[in-house]
């Protein structure tokens, strides 16, 4: 005699795209986060398999929606660019972010930061950088075997993954790309572009004045 077998529905696991927390606690922290994220994204703009994100929830294990972190900035080599609501590692070929940045705010506790370091250690981060803009202090960790270990000296340190050189002076944190260009904010980038435009305009005007003078004394400037 046949009997009906009742199939229980599979519970759908939801992975929120927001943790309800603000991106930053203040304008200084936000400025550093956007500068680092934007600068690295621009640096890898021609690399289709490098994904750079800021404040994106990272879920390393399927079925564990409570096990997550949102690094201020993360860089993933081996994954395509594109928009995501969250970084679901099992849908990203199992690749964990290799480099993460955190920008400290007054609201961050030592316990919170210790938990982040533990998380990044457990789930495969290769390089972890922590910058405190209020104290102007930079710390770093690099993976050796199965642990993230402290980088003894960050001044002049060059990231193995990014090729970026770090420096800290009275003006704050500086990141220099492999081509020597500094990673700067959009405002600073615009200021430098404007200064270069003005310099080029001044050079053009100087050349025009010289050409006018040469013509006034009967000399063709195109023949000089």
HELIX and SHEET records of a PDB file:
HELIX    1   1 UNK A   27  UNK A   43  1                                  17    
HELIX    2   2 UNK A   89  UNK A   91  5                                   3    
HELIX    3   3 UNK A  110  UNK A  122  1                                  13    
HELIX    4   4 UNK A  186  UNK A  216  1                                  31    
HELIX    5   5 UNK A  221  UNK A  223  5                                   3    
SHEET    1   A 6 UNK A  50  UNK A  54  0                                        
SHEET    2   A 6 UNK A  73  UNK A  77 -1                                        
SHEET    3   A 6 UNK A  99  UNK A 104 -1                                        
SHEET    4   A 6 UNK A 127  UNK A 132  1                                        
SHEET    5   A 6 UNK A 137  UNK A 144 -1                                        
SHEET    6   A 6 UNK A 147  UNK A 150 -1                                        
SHEET    1   B 3 UNK A  68  UNK A  69  0                                        
SHEET    2   B 3 UNK A  58  UNK A  59 -1                                        
SHEET    3   B 3 UNK A  87  UNK A  88  1                                        
SHEET    1   C 2 UNK A 165  UNK A 169  0                                        
SHEET    2   C 2 UNK A 172  UNK A 176 -1                                        
END                                                                             
